[in-house]
Amino acid sequence: MVNKNLLFDRKIEILKGLAHPVRFSIVQALSEGEMCVHNIGNLFSCDRTTISKHLAFMKKLGILSSRKDGLKVYYSLRVHCLPNMLSCIQKIAEGENPEIFLEK
């Protein structure tokens, strides 16, 4: 049986991991599909080391997966429900009713 406190802490850790503006933007970009580190880095004004740290952190949390192809590293969403969650958050932010995402 999973310890409920540990599970609760893990969920909070994942949500905190998504809450950083750069990490949130990376997740939004990866919602469109897989991207190489170089292209992800081009989306931001911060240095490549910072981007790599964000990517590694989200990979450790289980949010992202990566694969190597030659010298390039590609990242994608490991959690495929995130785009729907982001759409729901978008609806709430716009003042709309997100009920369309609820399953019955």
Protein Blocks (a to p, Z undefined) as FASTA:
>chain_A
ZZfklmmmmmmmmmmmmmpmklmmmmmmmmnoccdfklmmmmpmbdfklmmmmmmmmmmn
omaccddehjbccdddfblmlmmmmmmmmmmmnopafklmpcZZ
